[in-house]
Amino acid sequence: MLLYIIEAVIPVLTFQLVWAGKLAWRQEKERHKKVAAIHAASLWGSYLLVWILIMFGQTLQGNAPRWIVDTHLVIIYIIPALLIFMMATGLRGARKAHMALAGVYVLLWGAALVTGAMIFLAHRGYI
C-alpha cells in the first residue's frame, strides 16, 4: 500500500511533463528548463522513495498478470536513465537528439501510465 501512496505523485509528474512539453512547443526555452528541472527532481525523488520501499520488501501485490508487472518495472527503470540523456542533450543544445529522446520518453511515460493503471485496476479487482 505504501507504494501506491508514493505513486500518487504520478499525476503531478504527468502535469509537469505536459507543462514542459507545452513550453518547449512554444519555444520558451528558459521556462522549459525550469519546469523540466522540477520534473526531473520530482521524478528522481519519487523513484528513490519507491526504490527504498522495494529494498525494504514492499511489492506490487495484486491480481495483475506477472507480465504486466514485469513490463511496468522494466519501463520505470528505463525512464530515469533516459531522463539523464535528455538532460545532457538539452543542456548541450543538441536539439535533434533531445527531441528524439523526448519522443521516446513520452512514449515510455505513456506505457508506464497504462501498465501502472492496469496493475492498480487489477489490484482493486476491476479487471
Residue pairs with C-beta under 8 A, 6 or more apart in sequence:
2 53
2 58
3 50
3 53
3 54
3 58
3 59
3 60
4 120
6 46
6 49
6 50
6 53
7 46
7 50
7 116
9 42
9 46
10 113
10 116
12 42
13 39
13 42
13 43
13 46
14 109
14 113
16 35
16 38
16 39
16 42
17 39
17 106
17 109
19 35
20 32
20 35
20 36
20 39
21 102
21 106
23 31
23 32
23 35
24 32
24 102
33 90
36 87
36 90
40 83
40 87
43 79
43 80
43 83
44 80
44 83
47 76
47 80
50 76
60 69
60 72
60 73
60 119
60 123
61 123
62 119
62 120
62 122
62 123
62 124
63 122
63 123
63 125
64 118
64 119
64 122
64 123
65 122
68 115
68 118
68 119
68 122
69 119
71 111
71 115
72 112
72 115
72 116
72 118
72 119
75 108
75 111
75 112
75 115
76 112
78 108
79 105
79 108
79 109
79 112
82 101
82 104
82 105
82 108
83 105
85 101
86 98
86 101
86 102
86 105
89 97
89 98
89 101
90 98
118 127
121 127
